[in-house]
Amino acid sequence: LTYLGSIIQYKGDLSSEIAERIGCARRAWFLMRRFWSQIAITEKFRRAVFSALVRSCLLTGLEAMVMTQKQYAQLETEQCKYLRKLLCGKGCLKVRYKNSRDEYVTEFRSFTNQHVREVLRITSVELELIFRRLRWL
């Protein structure tokens, strides 16, 4: 059953609602695919467009739902996937060192999700939903 844009199930399961929110965010990201790849656009403007289009699709209506940690993790994974793409290749660190055989080795090490969120100044999904719930009060 769909009510006010949210999928309501008899037993209160949110899996279909979470899947719908993720699908909506994917569609919003895909529609703006040419925008994200343009290097001339500032990171601040990209972040604002991401929050307005993709993140709003991902989180709309979820502040009224009681969610499990697994569901928060699904949403967080989806958000961090887009945030790493938003960084345009700056989501990892190139490390070059000498190994035990005196050969130079180059490795790419990914930043943590926490670090990516700090760089882009975007809160976690769980924290954002808490803020939205507090605005209701």
Chimera marker file (.cmm) of the C-alpha trace (Angstrom):
<marker_set name="trace">
<marker id="1" x="0.000" y="0.000" z="0.000" r="1" g="1" b="0" radius="0.5"/>
<marker id="2" x="1.327" y="3.457" z="-0.891" r="1" g="1" b="0" radius="0.5"/>
<marker id="3" x="0.341" y="6.394" z="1.296" r="1" g="1" b="0" radius="0.5"/>
<marker id="4" x="1.737" y="9.923" z="0.779" r="1" g="1" b="0" radius="0.5"/>
<marker id="5" x="4.607" y="8.490" z="-1.275" r="1" g="1" b="0" radius="0.5"/>
<marker id="6" x="5.680" y="5.927" z="1.337" r="1" g="1" b="0" radius="0.5"/>
<marker id="7" x="5.248" y="2.197" z="1.007" r="1" g="1" b="0" radius="0.5"/>
<marker id="8" x="3.348" y="0.807" z="3.987" r="1" g="1" b="0" radius="0.5"/>
<marker id="9" x="3.361" y="-2.911" z="4.692" r="1" g="1" b="0" radius="0.5"/>
<marker id="10" x="1.117" y="-4.908" z="6.962" r="1" g="1" b="0" radius="0.5"/>
<marker id="11" x="3.877" y="-6.148" z="9.273" r="1" g="1" b="0" radius="0.5"/>
<marker id="12" x="5.763" y="-2.833" z="9.350" r="1" g="1" b="0" radius="0.5"/>
<marker id="13" x="8.704" y="-4.104" z="7.297" r="1" g="1" b="0" radius="0.5"/>
<marker id="14" x="10.699" y="-1.230" z="5.792" r="1" g="1" b="0" radius="0.5"/>
<marker id="15" x="12.784" y="-3.210" z="3.295" r="1" g="1" b="0" radius="0.5"/>
<marker id="16" x="10.652" y="-2.211" z="0.297" r="1" g="1" b="0" radius="0.5"/>
<marker id="17" x="10.616" y="1.439" z="1.426" r="1" g="1" b="0" radius="0.5"/>
<marker id="18" x="14.423" y="1.439" z="1.809" r="1" g="1" b="0" radius="0.5"/>
<marker id="19" x="14.790" y="-0.160" z="-1.634" r="1" g="1" b="0" radius="0.5"/>
<marker id="20" x="12.472" y="2.486" z="-3.112" r="1" g="1" b="0" radius="0.5"/>
<marker id="21" x="14.467" y="5.317" z="-1.489" r="1" g="1" b="0" radius="0.5"/>
<marker id="22" x="17.742" y="3.863" z="-2.811" r="1" g="1" b="0" radius="0.5"/>
<marker id="23" x="16.229" y="3.484" z="-6.280" r="1" g="1" b="0" radius="0.5"/>
<marker id="24" x="15.004" y="7.080" z="-6.207" r="1" g="1" b="0" radius="0.5"/>
<marker id="25" x="18.495" y="8.309" z="-5.248" r="1" g="1" b="0" radius="0.5"/>
<marker id="26" x="20.043" y="6.251" z="-8.058" r="1" g="1" b="0" radius="0.5"/>
<marker id="27" x="17.645" y="7.766" z="-10.583" r="1" g="1" b="0" radius="0.5"/>
<marker id="28" x="18.434" y="11.284" z="-9.343" r="1" g="1" b="0" radius="0.5"/>
<marker id="29" x="22.181" y="10.588" z="-9.552" r="1" g="1" b="0" radius="0.5"/>
<marker id="30" x="21.855" y="9.095" z="-13.025" r="1" g="1" b="0" radius="0.5"/>
<marker id="31" x="19.853" y="12.057" z="-14.350" r="1" g="1" b="0" radius="0.5"/>
<marker id="32" x="22.684" y="14.380" z="-13.305" r="1" g="1" b="0" radius="0.5"/>
<marker id="33" x="25.547" y="12.119" z="-14.485" r="1" g="1" b="0" radius="0.5"/>
<marker id="34" x="27.034" y="14.736" z="-16.826" r="1" g="1" b="0" radius="0.5"/>
<marker id="35" x="26.971" y="17.342" z="-14.084" r="1" g="1" b="0" radius="0.5"/>
<marker id="36" x="28.968" y="15.219" z="-11.620" r="1" g="1" b="0" radius="0.5"/>
<marker id="37" x="31.818" y="14.608" z="-14.067" r="1" g="1" b="0" radius="0.5"/>
<marker id="38" x="32.480" y="18.280" z="-14.846" r="1" g="1" b="0" radius="0.5"/>
<marker id="39" x="35.679" y="19.391" z="-13.152" r="1" g="1" b="0" radius="0.5"/>
<marker id="40" x="34.957" y="23.125" z="-13.521" r="1" g="1" b="0" radius="0.5"/>
<marker id="41" x="32.151" y="22.912" z="-10.939" r="1" g="1" b="0" radius="0.5"/>
<marker id="42" x="33.255" y="23.641" z="-7.386" r="1" g="1" b="0" radius="0.5"/>
<marker id="43" x="33.044" y="21.032" z="-4.658" r="1" g="1" b="0" radius="0.5"/>
<marker id="44" x="30.787" y="23.304" z="-2.594" r="1" g="1" b="0" radius="0.5"/>
<marker id="45" x="28.259" y="23.595" z="-5.430" r="1" g="1" b="0" radius="0.5"/>
<marker id="46" x="28.372" y="19.846" z="-6.097" r="1" g="1" b="0" radius="0.5"/>
<marker id="47" x="27.716" y="19.194" z="-2.418" r="1" g="1" b="0" radius="0.5"/>
<marker id="48" x="24.724" y="21.552" z="-2.466" r="1" g="1" b="0" radius="0.5"/>
<marker id="49" x="23.254" y="19.901" z="-5.579" r="1" g="1" b="0" radius="0.5"/>
<marker id="50" x="23.908" y="16.435" z="-4.102" r="1" g="1" b="0" radius="0.5"/>
<marker id="51" x="22.107" y="17.357" z="-0.890" r="1" g="1" b="0" radius="0.5"/>
<marker id="52" x="19.170" y="18.890" z="-2.726" r="1" g="1" b="0" radius="0.5"/>
<marker id="53" x="18.654" y="16.138" z="-5.290" r="1" g="1" b="0" radius="0.5"/>
<marker id="54" x="20.188" y="12.810" z="-4.309" r="1" g="1" b="0" radius="0.5"/>
<marker id="55" x="20.302" y="12.961" z="-0.521" r="1" g="1" b="0" radius="0.5"/>
<marker id="56" x="16.790" y="14.338" z="-0.266" r="1" g="1" b="0" radius="0.5"/>
<marker id="57" x="15.529" y="11.418" z="-2.395" r="1" g="1" b="0" radius="0.5"/>
<marker id="58" x="17.421" y="8.988" z="-0.182" r="1" g="1" b="0" radius="0.5"/>
<marker id="59" x="16.064" y="10.294" z="3.124" r="1" g="1" b="0" radius="0.5"/>
<marker id="60" x="12.610" y="11.709" z="2.348" r="1" g="1" b="0" radius="0.5"/>
<marker id="61" x="9.973" y="10.395" z="4.721" r="1" g="1" b="0" radius="0.5"/>
<marker id="62" x="12.332" y="8.174" z="6.698" r="1" g="1" b="0" radius="0.5"/>
<marker id="63" x="12.416" y="10.454" z="9.739" r="1" g="1" b="0" radius="0.5"/>
<marker id="64" x="9.018" y="9.061" z="10.730" r="1" g="1" b="0" radius="0.5"/>
<marker id="65" x="10.134" y="5.422" z="10.470" r="1" g="1" b="0" radius="0.5"/>
<marker id="66" x="11.656" y="3.197" z="13.151" r="1" g="1" b="0" radius="0.5"/>
<marker id="67" x="14.716" y="1.668" z="11.519" r="1" g="1" b="0" radius="0.5"/>
<marker id="68" x="17.250" y="-1.010" z="12.440" r="1" g="1" b="0" radius="0.5"/>
<marker id="69" x="21.026" y="-0.598" z="12.327" r="1" g="1" b="0" radius="0.5"/>
<marker id="70" x="21.109" y="-2.779" z="9.207" r="1" g="1" b="0" radius="0.5"/>
<marker id="71" x="18.755" y="-0.389" z="7.412" r="1" g="1" b="0" radius="0.5"/>
<marker id="72" x="20.823" y="2.614" z="8.493" r="1" g="1" b="0" radius="0.5"/>
<marker id="73" x="23.904" y="0.807" z="7.157" r="1" g="1" b="0" radius="0.5"/>
<marker id="74" x="22.220" y="0.215" z="3.779" r="1" g="1" b="0" radius="0.5"/>
<marker id="75" x="21.431" y="3.902" z="3.435" r="1" g="1" b="0" radius="0.5"/>
<marker id="76" x="24.887" y="4.926" z="4.652" r="1" g="1" b="0" radius="0.5"/>
<marker id="77" x="26.555" y="2.604" z="2.140" r="1" g="1" b="0" radius="0.5"/>
<marker id="78" x="24.537" y="4.121" z="-0.668" r="1" g="1" b="0" radius="0.5"/>
<marker id="79" x="25.310" y="7.669" z="0.439" r="1" g="1" b="0" radius="0.5"/>
<marker id="80" x="29.053" y="7.004" z="0.802" r="1" g="1" b="0" radius="0.5"/>
<marker id="81" x="29.165" y="5.434" z="-2.655" r="1" g="1" b="0" radius="0.5"/>
<marker id="82" x="27.925" y="8.701" z="-4.138" r="1" g="1" b="0" radius="0.5"/>
<marker id="83" x="30.125" y="10.845" z="-1.895" r="1" g="1" b="0" radius="0.5"/>
<marker id="84" x="33.242" y="9.035" z="-3.122" r="1" g="1" b="0" radius="0.5"/>
<marker id="85" x="32.168" y="9.664" z="-6.718" r="1" g="1" b="0" radius="0.5"/>
<marker id="86" x="31.523" y="13.288" z="-5.782" r="1" g="1" b="0" radius="0.5"/>
<marker id="87" x="35.186" y="13.654" z="-4.803" r="1" g="1" b="0" radius="0.5"/>
<marker id="88" x="36.229" y="12.945" z="-8.428" r="1" g="1" b="0" radius="0.5"/>
<marker id="89" x="39.013" y="10.486" z="-7.638" r="1" g="1" b="0" radius="0.5"/>
<marker id="90" x="40.171" y="12.160" z="-4.415" r="1" g="1" b="0" radius="0.5"/>
<marker id="91" x="38.661" y="9.424" z="-2.253" r="1" g="1" b="0" radius="0.5"/>
<marker id="92" x="41.929" y="7.524" z="-1.902" r="1" g="1" b="0" radius="0.5"/>
<marker id="93" x="45.532" y="8.158" z="-1.039" r="1" g="1" b="0" radius="0.5"/>
<marker id="94" x="48.479" y="7.132" z="-3.196" r="1" g="1" b="0" radius="0.5"/>
<marker id="95" x="51.268" y="5.674" z="-1.050" r="1" g="1" b="0" radius="0.5"/>
<marker id="96" x="54.694" y="4.790" z="-2.392" r="1" g="1" b="0" radius="0.5"/>
<marker id="97" x="57.227" y="2.929" z="-0.262" r="1" g="1" b="0" radius="0.5"/>
<marker id="98" x="60.218" y="0.625" z="-0.452" r="1" g="1" b="0" radius="0.5"/>
<marker id="99" x="59.584" y="-3.003" z="0.395" r="1" g="1" b="0" radius="0.5"/>
<marker id="100" x="62.016" y="-5.518" z="1.907" r="1" g="1" b="0" radius="0.5"/>
<marker id="101" x="63.556" y="-6.302" z="-1.532" r="1" g="1" b="0" radius="0.5"/>
<marker id="102" x="64.370" y="-2.597" z="-2.140" r="1" g="1" b="0" radius="0.5"/>
<marker id="103" x="61.634" y="-2.289" z="-4.767" r="1" g="1" b="0" radius="0.5"/>
<marker id="104" x="59.308" y="0.659" z="-4.877" r="1" g="1" b="0" radius="0.5"/>
<marker id="105" x="55.684" y="-0.308" z="-4.395" r="1" g="1" b="0" radius="0.5"/>
<marker id="106" x="52.718" y="1.968" z="-5.032" r="1" g="1" b="0" radius="0.5"/>
<marker id="107" x="49.437" y="1.333" z="-3.245" r="1" g="1" b="0" radius="0.5"/>
<marker id="108" x="46.135" y="3.119" z="-3.252" r="1" g="1" b="0" radius="0.5"/>
<marker id="109" x="44.481" y="3.233" z="0.146" r="1" g="1" b="0" radius="0.5"/>
<marker id="110" x="40.868" y="4.300" z="0.473" r="1" g="1" b="0" radius="0.5"/>
<marker id="111" x="39.880" y="6.892" z="3.005" r="1" g="1" b="0" radius="0.5"/>
<marker id="112" x="37.360" y="5.850" z="5.611" r="1" g="1" b="0" radius="0.5"/>
<marker id="113" x="33.727" y="6.814" z="5.144" r="1" g="1" b="0" radius="0.5"/>
<marker id="114" x="34.066" y="9.084" z="8.173" r="1" g="1" b="0" radius="0.5"/>
<marker id="115" x="36.946" y="10.931" z="6.511" r="1" g="1" b="0" radius="0.5"/>
<marker id="116" x="35.034" y="11.304" z="3.218" r="1" g="1" b="0" radius="0.5"/>
<marker id="117" x="32.046" y="12.765" z="5.106" r="1" g="1" b="0" radius="0.5"/>
<marker id="118" x="34.347" y="15.161" z="6.984" r="1" g="1" b="0" radius="0.5"/>
<marker id="119" x="35.990" y="16.368" z="3.770" r="1" g="1" b="0" radius="0.5"/>
<marker id="120" x="32.607" y="17.053" z="2.171" r="1" g="1" b="0" radius="0.5"/>
<marker id="121" x="31.062" y="18.295" z="5.445" r="1" g="1" b="0" radius="0.5"/>
<marker id="122" x="28.085" y="15.956" z="5.232" r="1" g="1" b="0" radius="0.5"/>
<marker id="123" x="26.657" y="14.179" z="8.260" r="1" g="1" b="0" radius="0.5"/>
<marker id="124" x="25.926" y="10.482" z="8.447" r="1" g="1" b="0" radius="0.5"/>
<marker id="125" x="22.471" y="9.220" z="7.502" r="1" g="1" b="0" radius="0.5"/>
<marker id="126" x="21.618" y="8.266" z="11.077" r="1" g="1" b="0" radius="0.5"/>
<marker id="127" x="22.625" y="11.671" z="12.439" r="1" g="1" b="0" radius="0.5"/>
<marker id="128" x="20.733" y="13.508" z="9.697" r="1" g="1" b="0" radius="0.5"/>
<marker id="129" x="17.565" y="11.555" z="10.464" r="1" g="1" b="0" radius="0.5"/>
<marker id="130" x="17.981" y="12.372" z="14.172" r="1" g="1" b="0" radius="0.5"/>
<marker id="131" x="18.230" y="16.086" z="13.291" r="1" g="1" b="0" radius="0.5"/>
<marker id="132" x="15.114" y="15.833" z="11.147" r="1" g="1" b="0" radius="0.5"/>
<marker id="133" x="13.226" y="14.114" z="13.958" r="1" g="1" b="0" radius="0.5"/>
<marker id="134" x="14.256" y="16.830" z="16.409" r="1" g="1" b="0" radius="0.5"/>
<marker id="135" x="12.932" y="19.518" z="14.057" r="1" g="1" b="0" radius="0.5"/>
<marker id="136" x="9.497" y="17.981" z="14.500" r="1" g="1" b="0" radius="0.5"/>
<marker id="137" x="9.502" y="18.854" z="18.199" r="1" g="1" b="0" radius="0.5"/>
<link id1="1" id2="2" r="1" g="1" b="0" radius="0.2"/>
<link id1="2" id2="3" r="1" g="1" b="0" radius="0.2"/>
<link id1="3" id2="4" r="1" g="1" b="0" radius="0.2"/>
<link id1="4" id2="5" r="1" g="1" b="0" radius="0.2"/>
<link id1="5" id2="6" r="1" g="1" b="0" radius="0.2"/>
<link id1="6" id2="7" r="1" g="1" b="0" radius="0.2"/>
<link id1="7" id2="8" r="1" g="1" b="0" radius="0.2"/>
<link id1="8" id2="9" r="1" g="1" b="0" radius="0.2"/>
<link id1="9" id2="10" r="1" g="1" b="0" radius="0.2"/>
<link id1="10" id2="11" r="1" g="1" b="0" radius="0.2"/>
<link id1="11" id2="12" r="1" g="1" b="0" radius="0.2"/>
<link id1="12" id2="13" r="1" g="1" b="0" radius="0.2"/>
<link id1="13" id2="14" r="1" g="1" b="0" radius="0.2"/>
<link id1="14" id2="15" r="1" g="1" b="0" radius="0.2"/>
<link id1="15" id2="16" r="1" g="1" b="0" radius="0.2"/>
<link id1="16" id2="17" r="1" g="1" b="0" radius="0.2"/>
<link id1="17" id2="18" r="1" g="1" b="0" radius="0.2"/>
<link id1="18" id2="19" r="1" g="1" b="0" radius="0.2"/>
<link id1="19" id2="20" r="1" g="1" b="0" radius="0.2"/>
<link id1="20" id2="21" r="1" g="1" b="0" radius="0.2"/>
<link id1="21" id2="22" r="1" g="1" b="0" radius="0.2"/>
<link id1="22" id2="23" r="1" g="1" b="0" radius="0.2"/>
<link id1="23" id2="24" r="1" g="1" b="0" radius="0.2"/>
<link id1="24" id2="25" r="1" g="1" b="0" radius="0.2"/>
<link id1="25" id2="26" r="1" g="1" b="0" radius="0.2"/>
<link id1="26" id2="27" r="1" g="1" b="0" radius="0.2"/>
<link id1="27" id2="28" r="1" g="1" b="0" radius="0.2"/>
<link id1="28" id2="29" r="1" g="1" b="0" radius="0.2"/>
<link id1="29" id2="30" r="1" g="1" b="0" radius="0.2"/>
<link id1="30" id2="31" r="1" g="1" b="0" radius="0.2"/>
<link id1="31" id2="32" r="1" g="1" b="0" radius="0.2"/>
<link id1="32" id2="33" r="1" g="1" b="0" radius="0.2"/>
<link id1="33" id2="34" r="1" g="1" b="0" radius="0.2"/>
<link id1="34" id2="35" r="1" g="1" b="0" radius="0.2"/>
<link id1="35" id2="36" r="1" g="1" b="0" radius="0.2"/>
<link id1="36" id2="37" r="1" g="1" b="0" radius="0.2"/>
<link id1="37" id2="38" r="1" g="1" b="0" radius="0.2"/>
<link id1="38" id2="39" r="1" g="1" b="0" radius="0.2"/>
<link id1="39" id2="40" r="1" g="1" b="0" radius="0.2"/>
<link id1="40" id2="41" r="1" g="1" b="0" radius="0.2"/>
<link id1="41" id2="42" r="1" g="1" b="0" radius="0.2"/>
<link id1="42" id2="43" r="1" g="1" b="0" radius="0.2"/>
<link id1="43" id2="44" r="1" g="1" b="0" radius="0.2"/>
<link id1="44" id2="45" r="1" g="1" b="0" radius="0.2"/>
<link id1="45" id2="46" r="1" g="1" b="0" radius="0.2"/>
<link id1="46" id2="47" r="1" g="1" b="0" radius="0.2"/>
<link id1="47" id2="48" r="1" g="1" b="0" radius="0.2"/>
<link id1="48" id2="49" r="1" g="1" b="0" radius="0.2"/>
<link id1="49" id2="50" r="1" g="1" b="0" radius="0.2"/>
<link id1="50" id2="51" r="1" g="1" b="0" radius="0.2"/>
<link id1="51" id2="52" r="1" g="1" b="0" radius="0.2"/>
<link id1="52" id2="53" r="1" g="1" b="0" radius="0.2"/>
<link id1="53" id2="54" r="1" g="1" b="0" radius="0.2"/>
<link id1="54" id2="55" r="1" g="1" b="0" radius="0.2"/>
<link id1="55" id2="56" r="1" g="1" b="0" radius="0.2"/>
<link id1="56" id2="57" r="1" g="1" b="0" radius="0.2"/>
<link id1="57" id2="58" r="1" g="1" b="0" radius="0.2"/>
<link id1="58" id2="59" r="1" g="1" b="0" radius="0.2"/>
<link id1="59" id2="60" r="1" g="1" b="0" radius="0.2"/>
<link id1="60" id2="61" r="1" g="1" b="0" radius="0.2"/>
<link id1="61" id2="62" r="1" g="1" b="0" radius="0.2"/>
<link id1="62" id2="63" r="1" g="1" b="0" radius="0.2"/>
<link id1="63" id2="64" r="1" g="1" b="0" radius="0.2"/>
<link id1="64" id2="65" r="1" g="1" b="0" radius="0.2"/>
<link id1="65" id2="66" r="1" g="1" b="0" radius="0.2"/>
<link id1="66" id2="67" r="1" g="1" b="0" radius="0.2"/>
<link id1="67" id2="68" r="1" g="1" b="0" radius="0.2"/>
<link id1="68" id2="69" r="1" g="1" b="0" radius="0.2"/>
<link id1="69" id2="70" r="1" g="1" b="0" radius="0.2"/>
<link id1="70" id2="71" r="1" g="1" b="0" radius="0.2"/>
<link id1="71" id2="72" r="1" g="1" b="0" radius="0.2"/>
<link id1="72" id2="73" r="1" g="1" b="0" radius="0.2"/>
<link id1="73" id2="74" r="1" g="1" b="0" radius="0.2"/>
<link id1="74" id2="75" r="1" g="1" b="0" radius="0.2"/>
<link id1="75" id2="76" r="1" g="1" b="0" radius="0.2"/>
<link id1="76" id2="77" r="1" g="1" b="0" radius="0.2"/>
<link id1="77" id2="78" r="1" g="1" b="0" radius="0.2"/>
<link id1="78" id2="79" r="1" g="1" b="0" radius="0.2"/>
<link id1="79" id2="80" r="1" g="1" b="0" radius="0.2"/>
<link id1="80" id2="81" r="1" g="1" b="0" radius="0.2"/>
<link id1="81" id2="82" r="1" g="1" b="0" radius="0.2"/>
<link id1="82" id2="83" r="1" g="1" b="0" radius="0.2"/>
<link id1="83" id2="84" r="1" g="1" b="0" radius="0.2"/>
<link id1="84" id2="85" r="1" g="1" b="0" radius="0.2"/>
<link id1="85" id2="86" r="1" g="1" b="0" radius="0.2"/>
<link id1="86" id2="87" r="1" g="1" b="0" radius="0.2"/>
<link id1="87" id2="88" r="1" g="1" b="0" radius="0.2"/>
<link id1="88" id2="89" r="1" g="1" b="0" radius="0.2"/>
<link id1="89" id2="90" r="1" g="1" b="0" radius="0.2"/>
<link id1="90" id2="91" r="1" g="1" b="0" radius="0.2"/>
<link id1="91" id2="92" r="1" g="1" b="0" radius="0.2"/>
<link id1="92" id2="93" r="1" g="1" b="0" radius="0.2"/>
<link id1="93" id2="94" r="1" g="1" b="0" radius="0.2"/>
<link id1="94" id2="95" r="1" g="1" b="0" radius="0.2"/>
<link id1="95" id2="96" r="1" g="1" b="0" radius="0.2"/>
<link id1="96" id2="97" r="1" g="1" b="0" radius="0.2"/>
<link id1="97" id2="98" r="1" g="1" b="0" radius="0.2"/>
<link id1="98" id2="99" r="1" g="1" b="0" radius="0.2"/>
<link id1="99" id2="100" r="1" g="1" b="0" radius="0.2"/>
<link id1="100" id2="101" r="1" g="1" b="0" radius="0.2"/>
<link id1="101" id2="102" r="1" g="1" b="0" radius="0.2"/>
<link id1="102" id2="103" r="1" g="1" b="0" radius="0.2"/>
<link id1="103" id2="104" r="1" g="1" b="0" radius="0.2"/>
<link id1="104" id2="105" r="1" g="1" b="0" radius="0.2"/>
<link id1="105" id2="106" r="1" g="1" b="0" radius="0.2"/>
<link id1="106" id2="107" r="1" g="1" b="0" radius="0.2"/>
<link id1="107" id2="108" r="1" g="1" b="0" radius="0.2"/>
<link id1="108" id2="109" r="1" g="1" b="0" radius="0.2"/>
<link id1="109" id2="110" r="1" g="1" b="0" radius="0.2"/>
<link id1="110" id2="111" r="1" g="1" b="0" radius="0.2"/>
<link id1="111" id2="112" r="1" g="1" b="0" radius="0.2"/>
<link id1="112" id2="113" r="1" g="1" b="0" radius="0.2"/>
<link id1="113" id2="114" r="1" g="1" b="0" radius="0.2"/>
<link id1="114" id2="115" r="1" g="1" b="0" radius="0.2"/>
<link id1="115" id2="116" r="1" g="1" b="0" radius="0.2"/>
<link id1="116" id2="117" r="1" g="1" b="0" radius="0.2"/>
<link id1="117" id2="118" r="1" g="1" b="0" radius="0.2"/>
<link id1="118" id2="119" r="1" g="1" b="0" radius="0.2"/>
<link id1="119" id2="120" r="1" g="1" b="0" radius="0.2"/>
<link id1="120" id2="121" r="1" g="1" b="0" radius="0.2"/>
<link id1="121" id2="122" r="1" g="1" b="0" radius="0.2"/>
<link id1="122" id2="123" r="1" g="1" b="0" radius="0.2"/>
<link id1="123" id2="124" r="1" g="1" b="0" radius="0.2"/>
<link id1="124" id2="125" r="1" g="1" b="0" radius="0.2"/>
<link id1="125" id2="126" r="1" g="1" b="0" radius="0.2"/>
<link id1="126" id2="127" r="1" g="1" b="0" radius="0.2"/>
<link id1="127" id2="128" r="1" g="1" b="0" radius="0.2"/>
<link id1="128" id2="129" r="1" g="1" b="0" radius="0.2"/>
<link id1="129" id2="130" r="1" g="1" b="0" radius="0.2"/>
<link id1="130" id2="131" r="1" g="1" b="0" radius="0.2"/>
<link id1="131" id2="132" r="1" g="1" b="0" radius="0.2"/>
<link id1="132" id2="133" r="1" g="1" b="0" radius="0.2"/>
<link id1="133" id2="134" r="1" g="1" b="0" radius="0.2"/>
<link id1="134" id2="135" r="1" g="1" b="0" radius="0.2"/>
<link id1="135" id2="136" r="1" g="1" b="0" radius="0.2"/>
<link id1="136" id2="137" r="1" g="1" b="0" radius="0.2"/>
</marker_set>
